[in-house]
Amino acid sequence: MLLETPAPASLLGLAALMTDHPPSAPSTPPPIPPTAPRALVRLLQCTACSRLFTSPTTLPCGHTVCRPCLPPPAPPPRRHPGPTLIIRCPIPSCALPHKAEDCATDVCLSKTVDSVLAAVDAFRSHLPPHPPAPLLLHERPAEPWILASGAEAPARTYASPSGSAGGRLLAVMDMAAAGALDYAADVAFGETSPDADAPDAPDAALLDAVRGAAARELDCQVCLNLLFDAVTTPCGHTFCRQCLARTLDHAPYCPVCRRGLGLPATLRHRPSNKRLVALLRGIFPELSEARAQAVRAEEEVRGGDELPLFVCTVAFPGLPTFLHIFEPRYRLLVRRALEGDKRFGMVIRRRPEAGGMGEEEGLAGADFGAYGTLLEIVGCQLLPDGRSFLETRGVSRFRVCSFGARDGYAHGHVELVADVPPEEEARLECEDMAAAVAGNDPLAKMSTAELLGVGLSFVGRMRALSAPWLHERILHAFGGPPAEPGPFAFWLASVLPVPEEEKYALLGVRTVRERVKRVIGWVRGIEGERW
């Protein structure tokens, strides 16, 4: 006889599944021993409906539910230039809104669940057709149901069709599949159960089958290793956080389906796939720990977050920077970069008349600004005299926390600079527009999309007037104006003839809207000078 009771948090890891955690250090439940079938089955249950997953869908917040459990798409509660329809996370402790098009079925988890259920069916097919002894399970919800009379509702009883021969794990799996096992409740064997002293051989055999089935689906499709700190994209594909970040350095597309993702390369604010992280840690604790150690060792070999720093000019993410290398110290920097990962940091030289660009940001004694851009070498022309011409592309922004010197050039410990999450961006935009109603700032009254329109119109007029900073050679190098506000602000800052100190100030801004407002302010200033 199985009695269903509230499970201890140490066994379930329920808090890890229901609450957010830092993406870089995912919180996970402890490993599942073969004697804890309830903990394993819970990892395959939907938090909303308590049944085994059907078309599991992992939302951008990291929570996973069955697709039928998602609320219908609805318009946002108030006007803002965002998605036309949103879906709110059905987890009560979350309830974050997400774009409807970003809520695709979780391909990895869906395949894993299908493979596990196929393994369970194969295991069941080898059992006796008529079990020698029934196995009864009695449900006791975590919060007992109270009848109108005030009495506690009687517990439901479930008879496992596999009987005692299938073991406890299969019985709990059957109970969950039938919808008779609440997600938040535990299963314990009563002392009077005839199966209390039964051997664990059926459970161990089924657990091995489940592990074998899941292992075939839980590899990252970039590095082909077991997923580590799994992150699911808006299109439903899942990768290691580090692997996805590396692919986004080169192109903003899903490595599998090539859909545009619209994710920052740092992925700093992108939550992990909570259910997959828990499943991996629960079913493969040793492999997961070995994978974590391998990642840590790789980071140590790369020198952690220390970067060689090229003190020269302002560079922006996603845009090219062309360099003529002639100083011996920077020839060495470039050679080492070409022999390694082809990356280095670009920071602006601090001019005395520009003020404490580095000192005011915590870098006393630095001759460069605290904010910079990680560059990747995409082309190199070496000359016979040792000079070289480099073509680089901006990858991401960073802030220098501390610095030193090595072989004549600076190097620093840095932290990546990421924008606020999209939900926070939309909230701040609404607040900015609402606060500007009674003010005199015309730019603050405009939505980010409207500000983008102003910028694109300005670029079109300047091209018609053959502005020298929009020469065909410049457009060939930097491309045309992007249609998205985030890339547009950096693009316009790259080509517009404004002082470098003003361009530098964009690197520390963490909202798209504020950057767009600043560059449109430059546009208004230029147009005012013309007239």
Secondary structure as the mmCIF struct_conf table of DSSP 4:
data_model
#
loop_
_struct_conf.conf_type_id
_struct_conf.id
_struct_conf.beg_label_comp_id
_struct_conf.beg_label_asym_id
_struct_conf.beg_label_seq_id
_struct_conf.end_label_comp_id
_struct_conf.end_label_asym_id
_struct_conf.end_label_seq_id
STRN STRN1 LEU A 2 PRO A 6
HELX_LH_PP_P HELX_LH_PP_P1 ALA A 7 PRO A 8
HELX_RH_AL_P HELX_RH_AL_P1 ALA A 9 LEU A 12
HELX_RH_AL_P HELX_RH_AL_P2 LEU A 14 MET A 18
BEND BEND1 THR A 19 THR A 19
TURN_TY1_P TURN_TY1_P1 PRO A 23 SER A 24
BEND BEND2 ALA A 25 ALA A 25
HELX_LH_PP_P HELX_LH_PP_P2 PRO A 29 PRO A 31
TURN_TY1_P TURN_TY1_P2 PRO A 34 THR A 35
HELX_RH_AL_P HELX_RH_AL_P3 PRO A 37 ARG A 42
TURN_TY1_P TURN_TY1_P3 LEU A 43 LEU A 44
STRN STRN2 GLN A 45 GLN A 45
TURN_TY1_P TURN_TY1_P4 THR A 47 CYS A 49
BEND BEND3 ARG A 51 ARG A 51
STRN STRN3 LEU A 52 LEU A 52
HELX_LH_PP_P HELX_LH_PP_P3 PHE A 53 PHE A 53
BEND BEND4 THR A 54 SER A 55
STRN STRN4 PRO A 56 THR A 58
TURN_TY1_P TURN_TY1_P5 PRO A 60 CYS A 61
BEND BEND5 GLY A 62 GLY A 62
STRN STRN5 THR A 64 CYS A 66
HELX_RH_3T_P HELX_RH_3T_P1 ARG A 67 CYS A 69
BEND BEND6 LEU A 70 LEU A 70
HELX_LH_PP_P HELX_LH_PP_P4 PRO A 71 PRO A 73
STRN STRN6 ALA A 74 ALA A 74
BEND BEND7 PRO A 77 ARG A 78
BEND BEND8 PRO A 81 GLY A 82
BEND BEND9 THR A 84 LEU A 85
STRN STRN7 ILE A 86 ARG A 88
BEND BEND10 PRO A 90 PRO A 90
TURN_TY1_P TURN_TY1_P6 PRO A 92 CYS A 94
STRN STRN8 PRO A 97 LYS A 99
HELX_RH_3T_P HELX_RH_3T_P2 ALA A 100 ASP A 102
STRN STRN9 THR A 105 THR A 105
HELX_RH_AL_P HELX_RH_AL_P4 VAL A 107 SER A 125
TURN_TY1_P TURN_TY1_P7 HIS A 126 HIS A 126
BEND BEND11 LEU A 127 LEU A 127
BEND BEND12 PRO A 129 HIS A 130
BEND BEND13 PRO A 132 ALA A 133
STRN STRN10 LEU A 135 HIS A 138
BEND BEND14 ALA A 142 GLU A 143
STRN STRN11 ILE A 146 ILE A 146
TURN_TY1_P TURN_TY1_P8 ALA A 148 SER A 149
BEND BEND15 GLY A 150 GLY A 150
HELX_LH_PP_P HELX_LH_PP_P5 ALA A 151 ALA A 151
STRN STRN12 GLU A 152 GLU A 152
HELX_LH_PP_P HELX_LH_PP_P6 ALA A 153 ARG A 156
STRN STRN13 THR A 157 SER A 160
TURN_TY1_P TURN_TY1_P9 PRO A 161 GLY A 163
HELX_RH_3T_P HELX_RH_3T_P3 SER A 164 GLY A 166
HELX_RH_AL_P HELX_RH_AL_P5 GLY A 167 ALA A 177
TURN_TY1_P TURN_TY1_P10 ALA A 178 GLY A 179
BEND BEND16 LEU A 181 LEU A 181
TURN_TY1_P TURN_TY1_P11 TYR A 183 ALA A 184
STRN STRN14 ALA A 185 PHE A 189
TURN_TY1_P TURN_TY1_P12 GLU A 191 THR A 192
TURN_TY1_P TURN_TY1_P13 PRO A 194 ASP A 197
BEND BEND17 ASP A 200 ASP A 200
HELX_RH_AL_P HELX_RH_AL_P6 ALA A 201 ALA A 215
TURN_TY1_P TURN_TY1_P14 ARG A 216 GLU A 217
STRN STRN15 ASP A 219 ASP A 219
TURN_TY1_P TURN_TY1_P15 GLN A 221 CYS A 223
BEND BEND18 ASN A 225 ASN A 225
STRN STRN16 LEU A 226 LEU A 226
BEND BEND19 PHE A 228 ASP A 229
STRN STRN17 ALA A 230 THR A 232
TURN_TY1_P TURN_TY1_P16 PRO A 234 CYS A 235
BEND BEND20 GLY A 236 GLY A 236
STRN STRN18 THR A 238 CYS A 240
HELX_RH_AL_P HELX_RH_AL_P7 ARG A 241 HIS A 250
BEND BEND21 PRO A 252 PRO A 252
STRN STRN19 TYR A 253 TYR A 253
TURN_TY1_P TURN_TY1_P17 PRO A 255 CYS A 257
STRN STRN20 GLY A 260 GLY A 260
TURN_TY1_P TURN_TY1_P18 ALA A 265 THR A 266
TURN_TY1_P TURN_TY1_P19 ARG A 268 HIS A 269
HELX_RH_AL_P HELX_RH_AL_P8 LYS A 274 ILE A 283
HELX_RH_AL_P HELX_RH_AL_P9 PRO A 285 VAL A 301
TURN_TY1_P TURN_TY1_P20 ARG A 302 ASP A 305
STRN STRN21 GLU A 306 CYS A 312
STRN STRN22 PRO A 317 PRO A 317
TURN_TY1_P TURN_TY1_P21 GLY A 318 GLY A 318
BEND BEND22 LEU A 319 LEU A 319
STRN STRN23 PRO A 320 ILE A 325
BEND BEND23 GLU A 327 GLU A 327
HELX_RH_AL_P HELX_RH_AL_P10 PRO A 328 GLU A 339
TURN_TY1_P TURN_TY1_P22 GLY A 340 ASP A 341
BEND BEND24 LYS A 342 LYS A 342
STRN STRN24 ARG A 343 ARG A 349
HELX_LH_PP_P HELX_LH_PP_P7 ARG A 350 ARG A 351
HELX_RH_3T_P HELX_RH_3T_P4 PRO A 352 ALA A 354
TURN_TY1_P TURN_TY1_P23 MET A 357 GLY A 358
HELX_RH_3T_P HELX_RH_3T_P5 GLU A 359 GLU A 361
TURN_TY1_P TURN_TY1_P24 GLY A 362 GLY A 362
TURN_TY1_P TURN_TY1_P25 ALA A 364 GLY A 365
BEND BEND25 ASP A 367 ASP A 367
STRN STRN25 PHE A 368 LEU A 382
TURN_TY1_P TURN_TY1_P26 PRO A 384 ASP A 385
BEND BEND26 GLY A 386 GLY A 386
STRN STRN26 SER A 388 ARG A 406
TURN_TY1_P TURN_TY1_P27 ASP A 407 GLY A 408
STRN STRN27 TYR A 409 VAL A 417
HELX_LH_PP_P HELX_LH_PP_P8 ASP A 419 PRO A 421
HELX_RH_AL_P HELX_RH_AL_P11 PRO A 422 ALA A 435
TURN_TY1_P TURN_TY1_P28 ALA A 436 ALA A 438
BEND BEND27 GLY A 439 ASN A 440
TURN_TY1_P TURN_TY1_P29 PRO A 442 LYS A 445
BEND BEND28 MET A 446 MET A 446
HELX_RH_AL_P HELX_RH_AL_P12 THR A 448 ALA A 464
TURN_TY1_P TURN_TY1_P30 LEU A 465 SER A 466
HELX_RH_3T_P HELX_RH_3T_P6 PRO A 468 LEU A 470
HELX_RH_AL_P HELX_RH_AL_P13 GLU A 472 PHE A 478
BEND BEND29 GLY A 480 GLY A 480
HELX_LH_PP_P HELX_LH_PP_P9 PRO A 481 PRO A 482
BEND BEND30 ALA A 483 GLU A 484
HELX_RH_AL_P HELX_RH_AL_P14 PRO A 485 VAL A 495
BEND BEND31 LEU A 496 LEU A 496
HELX_RH_AL_P HELX_RH_AL_P15 GLU A 500 TYR A 504
HELX_RH_3T_P HELX_RH_3T_P7 ALA A 505 GLY A 508
HELX_RH_AL_P HELX_RH_AL_P16 VAL A 512 ARG A 530
#
